[in-house]
Amino acid sequence: MNIIFFFIALLTAFAICGIGIAIGEKSWLIFLISIVSVFLLMGYGFTLKKKQRERS
């Protein structure tokens, strides 16, 4: 289960890097995609963690 959280955290970190790259390139499309993916990935990680805690 920890490997799943690792991949979610890694993908979230890449999405946050994507925000910085989008600002540097002045690309609104990449910026919006990165922001949405950060929210989705973090939300998925938190809900997965909550479900894991409830099972224990």
mmCIF file of the N, C-alpha and C atoms, coordinates in Angstrom:
data_MODEL
# 
_entry.id   MODEL 
# 
loop_
_atom_site.group_PDB 
_atom_site.id 
_atom_site.type_symbol 
_atom_site.label_atom_id 
_atom_site.label_alt_id 
_atom_site.label_comp_id 
_atom_site.label_asym_id 
_atom_site.label_entity_id 
_atom_site.label_seq_id 
_atom_site.pdbx_PDB_ins_code 
_atom_site.Cartn_x 
_atom_site.Cartn_y 
_atom_site.Cartn_z 
_atom_site.occupancy 
_atom_site.B_iso_or_equiv 
_atom_site.pdbx_formal_charge 
_atom_site.auth_seq_id 
_atom_site.auth_comp_id 
_atom_site.auth_asym_id 
_atom_site.auth_atom_id 
_atom_site.pdbx_PDB_model_num 
ATOM 1   N N  . MET A 1 1  ? 0.818   -1.183 0.000   1.00 0.00 ? 1  MET A N  1 
ATOM 2   C CA . MET A 1 1  ? 0.000   0.000  0.000   1.00 0.00 ? 1  MET A CA 1 
ATOM 3   C C  . MET A 1 1  ? 0.870   1.259  0.000   1.00 0.00 ? 1  MET A C  1 
ATOM 4   N N  . ASN A 1 2  ? 2.036   1.200  0.629   1.00 0.00 ? 2  ASN A N  1 
ATOM 5   C CA . ASN A 1 2  ? 2.897   2.376  0.666   1.00 0.00 ? 2  ASN A CA 1 
ATOM 6   C C  . ASN A 1 2  ? 3.430   2.745  -0.710  1.00 0.00 ? 2  ASN A C  1 
ATOM 7   N N  . ILE A 1 3  ? 3.576   1.779  -1.589  1.00 0.00 ? 3  ILE A N  1 
ATOM 8   C CA . ILE A 1 3  ? 4.075   2.072  -2.936  1.00 0.00 ? 3  ILE A CA 1 
ATOM 9   C C  . ILE A 1 3  ? 3.049   2.901  -3.713  1.00 0.00 ? 3  ILE A C  1 
ATOM 10  N N  . ILE A 1 4  ? 1.777   2.682  -3.446  1.00 0.00 ? 4  ILE A N  1 
ATOM 11  C CA . ILE A 1 4  ? 0.724   3.472  -4.102  1.00 0.00 ? 4  ILE A CA 1 
ATOM 12  C C  . ILE A 1 4  ? 0.812   4.920  -3.658  1.00 0.00 ? 4  ILE A C  1 
ATOM 13  N N  . PHE A 1 5  ? 1.003   5.125  -2.346  1.00 0.00 ? 5  PHE A N  1 
ATOM 14  C CA . PHE A 1 5  ? 1.138   6.490  -1.840  1.00 0.00 ? 5  PHE A CA 1 
ATOM 15  C C  . PHE A 1 5  ? 2.392   7.158  -2.390  1.00 0.00 ? 5  PHE A C  1 
ATOM 16  N N  . PHE A 1 6  ? 3.450   6.381  -2.576  1.00 0.00 ? 6  PHE A N  1 
ATOM 17  C CA . PHE A 1 6  ? 4.671   6.923  -3.151  1.00 0.00 ? 6  PHE A CA 1 
ATOM 18  C C  . PHE A 1 6  ? 4.433   7.415  -4.577  1.00 0.00 ? 6  PHE A C  1 
ATOM 19  N N  . PHE A 1 7  ? 3.743   6.624  -5.384  1.00 0.00 ? 7  PHE A N  1 
ATOM 20  C CA . PHE A 1 7  ? 3.484   7.029  -6.764  1.00 0.00 ? 7  PHE A CA 1 
ATOM 21  C C  . PHE A 1 7  ? 2.541   8.227  -6.841  1.00 0.00 ? 7  PHE A C  1 
ATOM 22  N N  . ILE A 1 8  ? 1.562   8.277  -5.956  1.00 0.00 ? 8  ILE A N  1 
ATOM 23  C CA . ILE A 1 8  ? 0.671   9.438  -5.921  1.00 0.00 ? 8  ILE A CA 1 
ATOM 24  C C  . ILE A 1 8  ? 1.466   10.687 -5.555  1.00 0.00 ? 8  ILE A C  1 
ATOM 25  N N  . ALA A 1 9  ? 2.338   10.572 -4.562  1.00 0.00 ? 9  ALA A N  1 
ATOM 26  C CA . ALA A 1 9  ? 3.163   11.716 -4.153  1.00 0.00 ? 9  ALA A CA 1 
ATOM 27  C C  . ALA A 1 9  ? 4.123   12.127 -5.267  1.00 0.00 ? 9  ALA A C  1 
ATOM 28  N N  . LEU A 1 10 ? 4.678   11.159 -5.973  1.00 0.00 ? 10 LEU A N  1 
ATOM 29  C CA . LEU A 1 10 ? 5.594   11.457 -7.068  1.00 0.00 ? 10 LEU A CA 1 
ATOM 30  C C  . LEU A 1 10 ? 4.873   12.169 -8.211  1.00 0.00 ? 10 LEU A C  1 
ATOM 31  N N  . LEU A 1 11 ? 3.700   11.683 -8.568  1.00 0.00 ? 11 LEU A N  1 
ATOM 32  C CA . LEU A 1 11 ? 2.917   12.329 -9.620  1.00 0.00 ? 11 LEU A CA 1 
ATOM 33  C C  . LEU A 1 11 ? 2.485   13.733 -9.215  1.00 0.00 ? 11 LEU A C  1 
ATOM 34  N N  . THR A 1 12 ? 2.146   13.914 -7.942  1.00 0.00 ? 12 THR A N  1 
ATOM 35  C CA . THR A 1 12 ? 1.779   15.240 -7.455  1.00 0.00 ? 12 THR A CA 1 
ATOM 36  C C  . THR A 1 12 ? 2.965   16.184 -7.521  1.00 0.00 ? 12 THR A C  1 
ATOM 37  N N  . ALA A 1 13 ? 4.139   15.698 -7.167  1.00 0.00 ? 13 ALA A N  1 
ATOM 38  C CA . ALA A 1 13 ? 5.345   16.530 -7.249  1.00 0.00 ? 13 ALA A CA 1 
ATOM 39  C C  . ALA A 1 13 ? 5.628   16.925 -8.700  1.00 0.00 ? 13 ALA A C  1 
ATOM 40  N N  . PHE A 1 14 ? 5.442   16.013 -9.632  1.00 0.00 ? 14 PHE A N  1 
ATOM 41  C CA . PHE A 1 14 ? 5.634   16.349 -11.049 1.00 0.00 ? 14 PHE A CA 1 
ATOM 42  C C  . PHE A 1 14 ? 4.617   17.384 -11.511 1.00 0.00 ? 14 PHE A C  1 
ATOM 43  N N  . ALA A 1 15 ? 3.389   17.268 -11.015 1.00 0.00 ? 15 ALA A N  1 
ATOM 44  C CA . ALA A 1 15 ? 2.363   18.238 -11.385 1.00 0.00 ? 15 ALA A CA 1 
ATOM 45  C C  . ALA A 1 15 ? 2.700   19.620 -10.837 1.00 0.00 ? 15 ALA A C  1 
ATOM 46  N N  . ILE A 1 16 ? 3.250   19.666 -9.624  1.00 0.00 ? 16 ILE A N  1 
ATOM 47  C CA . ILE A 1 16 ? 3.666   20.941 -9.052  1.00 0.00 ? 16 ILE A CA 1 
ATOM 48  C C  . ILE A 1 16 ? 4.823   21.525 -9.850  1.00 0.00 ? 16 ILE A C  1 
ATOM 49  N N  . CYS A 1 17 ? 5.734   20.681 -10.287 1.00 0.00 ? 17 CYS A N  1 
ATOM 50  C CA . CYS A 1 17 ? 6.812   21.144 -11.166 1.00 0.00 ? 17 CYS A CA 1 
ATOM 51  C C  . CYS A 1 17 ? 6.240   21.656 -12.483 1.00 0.00 ? 17 CYS A C  1 
ATOM 52  N N  . GLY A 1 18 ? 5.208   21.007 -12.953 1.00 0.00 ? 18 GLY A N  1 
ATOM 53  C CA . GLY A 1 18 ? 4.547   21.445 -14.181 1.00 0.00 ? 18 GLY A CA 1 
ATOM 54  C C  . GLY A 1 18 ? 3.974   22.840 -14.054 1.00 0.00 ? 18 GLY A C  1 
ATOM 55  N N  . ILE A 1 19 ? 3.516   23.195 -12.859 1.00 0.00 ? 19 ILE A N  1 
ATOM 56  C CA . ILE A 1 19 ? 3.013   24.551 -12.630 1.00 0.00 ? 19 ILE A CA 1 
ATOM 57  C C  . ILE A 1 19 ? 4.142   25.558 -12.835 1.00 0.00 ? 19 ILE A C  1 
ATOM 58  N N  . GLY A 1 20 ? 5.292   25.265 -12.268 1.00 0.00 ? 20 GLY A N  1 
ATOM 59  C CA . GLY A 1 20 ? 6.442   26.160 -12.432 1.00 0.00 ? 20 GLY A CA 1 
ATOM 60  C C  . GLY A 1 20 ? 6.897   26.260 -13.870 1.00 0.00 ? 20 GLY A C  1 
ATOM 61  N N  . ILE A 1 21 ? 6.909   25.145 -14.565 1.00 0.00 ? 21 ILE A N  1 
ATOM 62  C CA . ILE A 1 21 ? 7.312   25.155 -15.971 1.00 0.00 ? 21 ILE A CA 1 
ATOM 63  C C  . ILE A 1 21 ? 6.307   25.941 -16.801 1.00 0.00 ? 21 ILE A C  1 
ATOM 64  N N  . ALA A 1 22 ? 5.035   25.772 -16.506 1.00 0.00 ? 22 ALA A N  1 
ATOM 65  C CA . ALA A 1 22 ? 3.987   26.491 -17.239 1.00 0.00 ? 22 ALA A CA 1 
ATOM 66  C C  . ALA A 1 22 ? 4.101   27.992 -17.026 1.00 0.00 ? 22 ALA A C  1 
ATOM 67  N N  . ILE A 1 23 ? 4.425   28.412 -15.809 1.00 0.00 ? 23 ILE A N  1 
ATOM 68  C CA . ILE A 1 23 ? 4.609   29.838 -15.548 1.00 0.00 ? 23 ILE A CA 1 
ATOM 69  C C  . ILE A 1 23 ? 5.806   30.362 -16.330 1.00 0.00 ? 23 ILE A C  1 
ATOM 70  N N  . GLY A 1 24 ? 6.877   29.584 -16.345 1.00 0.00 ? 24 GLY A N  1 
ATOM 71  C CA . GLY A 1 24 ? 8.064   29.987 -17.087 1.00 0.00 ? 24 GLY A CA 1 
ATOM 72  C C  . GLY A 1 24 ? 7.821   30.081 -18.582 1.00 0.00 ? 24 GLY A C  1 
ATOM 73  N N  . GLU A 1 25 ? 7.030   29.172 -19.107 1.00 0.00 ? 25 GLU A N  1 
ATOM 74  C CA . GLU A 1 25 ? 6.723   29.153 -20.540 1.00 0.00 ? 25 GLU A CA 1 
ATOM 75  C C  . GLU A 1 25 ? 5.524   30.026 -20.895 1.00 0.00 ? 25 GLU A C  1 
ATOM 76  N N  . LYS A 1 26 ? 4.860   30.564 -19.882 1.00 0.00 ? 26 LYS A N  1 
ATOM 77  C CA . LYS A 1 26 ? 3.653   31.390 -20.058 1.00 0.00 ? 26 LYS A CA 1 
ATOM 78  C C  . LYS A 1 26 ? 2.564   30.631 -20.818 1.00 0.00 ? 26 LYS A C  1 
ATOM 79  N N  . SER A 1 27 ? 2.362   29.395 -20.401 1.00 0.00 ? 27 SER A N  1 
ATOM 80  C CA . SER A 1 27 ? 1.350   28.537 -21.016 1.00 0.00 ? 27 SER A CA 1 
ATOM 81  C C  . SER A 1 27 ? 0.209   28.327 -20.037 1.00 0.00 ? 27 SER A C  1 
ATOM 82  N N  . TRP A 1 28 ? -0.939  28.930 -20.337 1.00 0.00 ? 28 TRP A N  1 
ATOM 83  C CA . TRP A 1 28 ? -2.094  28.800 -19.464 1.00 0.00 ? 28 TRP A CA 1 
ATOM 84  C C  . TRP A 1 28 ? -2.673  27.392 -19.491 1.00 0.00 ? 28 TRP A C  1 
ATOM 85  N N  . LEU A 1 29 ? -2.593  26.721 -20.628 1.00 0.00 ? 29 LEU A N  1 
ATOM 86  C CA . LEU A 1 29 ? -3.156  25.371 -20.734 1.00 0.00 ? 29 LEU A CA 1 
ATOM 87  C C  . LEU A 1 29 ? -2.423  24.398 -19.816 1.00 0.00 ? 29 LEU A C  1 
ATOM 88  N N  . ILE A 1 30 ? -1.103  24.404 -19.869 1.00 0.00 ? 30 ILE A N  1 
ATOM 89  C CA . ILE A 1 30 ? -0.323  23.511 -19.014 1.00 0.00 ? 30 ILE A CA 1 
ATOM 90  C C  . ILE A 1 30 ? -0.527  23.874 -17.547 1.00 0.00 ? 30 ILE A C  1 
ATOM 91  N N  . PHE A 1 31 ? -0.621  25.178 -17.275 1.00 0.00 ? 31 PHE A N  1 
ATOM 92  C CA . PHE A 1 31 ? -0.859  25.639 -15.912 1.00 0.00 ? 31 PHE A CA 1 
ATOM 93  C C  . PHE A 1 31 ? -2.180  25.090 -15.374 1.00 0.00 ? 31 PHE A C  1 
ATOM 94  N N  . LEU A 1 32 ? -3.241  25.212 -16.140 1.00 0.00 ? 32 LEU A N  1 
ATOM 95  C CA . LEU A 1 32 ? -4.548  24.727 -15.688 1.00 0.00 ? 32 LEU A CA 1 
ATOM 96  C C  . LEU A 1 32 ? -4.578  23.210 -15.538 1.00 0.00 ? 32 LEU A C  1 
ATOM 97  N N  . ILE A 1 33 ? -3.964  22.513 -16.477 1.00 0.00 ? 33 ILE A N  1 
ATOM 98  C CA . ILE A 1 33 ? -3.906  21.049 -16.392 1.00 0.00 ? 33 ILE A CA 1 
ATOM 99  C C  . ILE A 1 33 ? -3.138  20.623 -15.142 1.00 0.00 ? 33 ILE A C  1 
ATOM 100 N N  . SER A 1 34 ? -2.048  21.306 -14.854 1.00 0.00 ? 34 SER A N  1 
ATOM 101 C CA . SER A 1 34 ? -1.241  20.970 -13.681 1.00 0.00 ? 34 SER A CA 1 
ATOM 102 C C  . SER A 1 34 ? -1.994  21.252 -12.388 1.00 0.00 ? 34 SER A C  1 
ATOM 103 N N  . ILE A 1 35 ? -2.680  22.388 -12.317 1.00 0.00 ? 35 ILE A N  1 
ATOM 104 C CA . ILE A 1 35 ? -3.445  22.726 -11.114 1.00 0.00 ? 35 ILE A CA 1 
ATOM 105 C C  . ILE A 1 35 ? -4.535  21.686 -10.867 1.00 0.00 ? 35 ILE A C  1 
ATOM 106 N N  . VAL A 1 36 ? -5.266  21.338 -11.910 1.00 0.00 ? 36 VAL A N  1 
ATOM 107 C CA . VAL A 1 36 ? -6.340  20.352 -11.768 1.00 0.00 ? 36 VAL A CA 1 
ATOM 108 C C  . VAL A 1 36 ? -5.771  18.995 -11.353 1.00 0.00 ? 36 VAL A C  1 
ATOM 109 N N  . SER A 1 37 ? -4.651  18.604 -11.944 1.00 0.00 ? 37 SER A N  1 
ATOM 110 C CA . SER A 1 37 ? -4.080  17.305 -11.594 1.00 0.00 ? 37 SER A CA 1 
ATOM 111 C C  . SER A 1 37 ? -3.557  17.294 -10.158 1.00 0.00 ? 37 SER A C  1 
ATOM 112 N N  . VAL A 1 38 ? -3.023  18.411 -9.669  1.00 0.00 ? 38 VAL A N  1 
ATOM 113 C CA . VAL A 1 38 ? -2.591  18.471 -8.269  1.00 0.00 ? 38 VAL A CA 1 
ATOM 114 C C  . VAL A 1 38 ? -3.787  18.262 -7.345  1.00 0.00 ? 38 VAL A C  1 
ATOM 115 N N  . PHE A 1 39 ? -4.887  18.954 -7.608  1.00 0.00 ? 39 PHE A N  1 
ATOM 116 C CA . PHE A 1 39 ? -6.070  18.802 -6.766  1.00 0.00 ? 39 PHE A CA 1 
ATOM 117 C C  . PHE A 1 39 ? -6.619  17.382 -6.828  1.00 0.00 ? 39 PHE A C  1 
ATOM 118 N N  . LEU A 1 40 ? -6.670  16.809 -8.017  1.00 0.00 ? 40 LEU A N  1 
ATOM 119 C CA . LEU A 1 40 ? -7.206  15.453 -8.149  1.00 0.00 ? 40 LEU A CA 1 
ATOM 120 C C  . LEU A 1 40 ? -6.314  14.421 -7.457  1.00 0.00 ? 40 LEU A C  1 
ATOM 121 N N  . LEU A 1 41 ? -5.014  14.524 -7.671  1.00 0.00 ? 41 LEU A N  1 
ATOM 122 C CA . LEU A 1 41 ? -4.095  13.553 -7.072  1.00 0.00 ? 41 LEU A CA 1 
ATOM 123 C C  . LEU A 1 41 ? -4.073  13.664 -5.552  1.00 0.00 ? 41 LEU A C  1 
ATOM 124 N N  . MET A 1 42 ? -4.042  14.894 -5.041  1.00 0.00 ? 42 MET A N  1 
ATOM 125 C CA . MET A 1 42 ? -4.035  15.062 -3.587  1.00 0.00 ? 42 MET A CA 1 
ATOM 126 C C  . MET A 1 42 ? -5.354  14.596 -2.982  1.00 0.00 ? 42 MET A C  1 
ATOM 127 N N  . GLY A 1 43 ? -6.450  14.893 -3.649  1.00 0.00 ? 43 GLY A N  1 
ATOM 128 C CA . GLY A 1 43 ? -7.744  14.433 -3.163  1.00 0.00 ? 43 GLY A CA 1 
ATOM 129 C C  . GLY A 1 43 ? -7.840  12.922 -3.145  1.00 0.00 ? 43 GLY A C  1 
ATOM 130 N N  . TYR A 1 44 ? -7.343  12.297 -4.200  1.00 0.00 ? 44 TYR A N  1 
ATOM 131 C CA . TYR A 1 44 ? -7.353  10.837 -4.259  1.00 0.00 ? 44 TYR A CA 1 
ATOM 132 C C  . TYR A 1 44 ? -6.475  10.243 -3.157  1.00 0.00 ? 44 TYR A C  1 
ATOM 133 N N  . GLY A 1 45 ? -5.319  10.843 -2.933  1.00 0.00 ? 45 GLY A N  1 
ATOM 134 C CA . GLY A 1 45 ? -4.421  10.360 -1.880  1.00 0.00 ? 45 GLY A CA 1 
ATOM 135 C C  . GLY A 1 45 ? -5.039  10.473 -0.496  1.00 0.00 ? 45 GLY A C  1 
ATOM 136 N N  . PHE A 1 46 ? -5.693  11.606 -0.234  1.00 0.00 ? 46 PHE A N  1 
ATOM 137 C CA . PHE A 1 46 ? -6.321  11.787 1.079   1.00 0.00 ? 46 PHE A CA 1 
ATOM 138 C C  . PHE A 1 46 ? -7.485  10.833 1.283   1.00 0.00 ? 46 PHE A C  1 
ATOM 139 N N  . THR A 1 47 ? -8.297  10.618 0.253   1.00 0.00 ? 47 THR A N  1 
ATOM 140 C CA . THR A 1 47 ? -9.416  9.692  0.411   1.00 0.00 ? 47 THR A CA 1 
ATOM 141 C C  . THR A 1 47 ? -8.925  8.251  0.565   1.00 0.00 ? 47 THR A C  1 
ATOM 142 N N  . LEU A 1 48 ? -7.865  7.911  -0.138  1.00 0.00 ? 48 LEU A N  1 
ATOM 143 C CA . LEU A 1 48 ? -7.286  6.574  -0.002  1.00 0.00 ? 48 LEU A CA 1 
ATOM 144 C C  . LEU A 1 48 ? -6.732  6.374  1.404   1.00 0.00 ? 48 LEU A C  1 
ATOM 145 N N  . LYS A 1 49 ? -6.080  7.388  1.935   1.00 0.00 ? 49 LYS A N  1 
ATOM 146 C CA . LYS A 1 49 ? -5.536  7.309  3.291   1.00 0.00 ? 49 LYS A CA 1 
ATOM 147 C C  . LYS A 1 49 ? -6.660  7.182  4.321   1.00 0.00 ? 49 LYS A C  1 
ATOM 148 N N  . LYS A 1 50 ? -7.757  7.914  4.116   1.00 0.00 ? 50 LYS A N  1 
ATOM 149 C CA . LYS A 1 50 ? -8.891  7.835  5.032   1.00 0.00 ? 50 LYS A CA 1 
ATOM 150 C C  . LYS A 1 50 ? -9.512  6.438  5.010   1.00 0.00 ? 50 LYS A C  1 
ATOM 151 N N  . LYS A 1 51 ? -9.666  5.871  3.814   1.00 0.00 ? 51 LYS A N  1 
ATOM 152 C CA . LYS A 1 51 ? -10.235 4.529  3.707   1.00 0.00 ? 51 LYS A CA 1 
ATOM 153 C C  . LYS A 1 51 ? -9.322  3.500  4.381   1.00 0.00 ? 51 LYS A C  1 
ATOM 154 N N  . GLN A 1 52 ? -8.017  3.688  4.225   1.00 0.00 ? 52 GLN A N  1 
ATOM 155 C CA . GLN A 1 52 ? -7.066  2.778  4.850   1.00 0.00 ? 52 GLN A CA 1 
ATOM 156 C C  . GLN A 1 52 ? -7.155  2.873  6.372   1.00 0.00 ? 52 GLN A C  1 
ATOM 157 N N  . ARG A 1 53 ? -7.292  4.085  6.893   1.00 0.00 ? 53 ARG A N  1 
ATOM 158 C CA . ARG A 1 53 ? -7.400  4.279  8.336   1.00 0.00 ? 53 ARG A CA 1 
ATOM 159 C C  . ARG A 1 53 ? -8.689  3.667  8.893   1.00 0.00 ? 53 ARG A C  1 
ATOM 160 N N  . GLU A 1 54 ? -9.782  3.780  8.130   1.00 0.00 ? 54 GLU A N  1 
ATOM 161 C CA . GLU A 1 54 ? -11.056 3.229  8.575   1.00 0.00 ? 54 GLU A CA 1 
ATOM 162 C C  . GLU A 1 54 ? -11.037 1.702  8.579   1.00 0.00 ? 54 GLU A C  1 
ATOM 163 N N  . ARG A 1 55 ? -10.280 1.101  7.682   1.00 0.00 ? 55 ARG A N  1 
ATOM 164 C CA . ARG A 1 55 ? -10.173 -0.356 7.630   1.00 0.00 ? 55 ARG A CA 1 
ATOM 165 C C  . ARG A 1 55 ? -9.386  -0.910 8.805   1.00 0.00 ? 55 ARG A C  1 
ATOM 166 N N  . SER A 1 56 ? -8.436  -0.141 9.305   1.00 0.00 ? 56 SER A N  1 
ATOM 167 C CA . SER A 1 56 ? -7.564  -0.618 10.392  1.00 0.00 ? 56 SER A CA 1 
ATOM 168 C C  . SER A 1 56 ? -8.242  -0.591 11.732  1.00 0.00 ? 56 SER A C  1 
# 
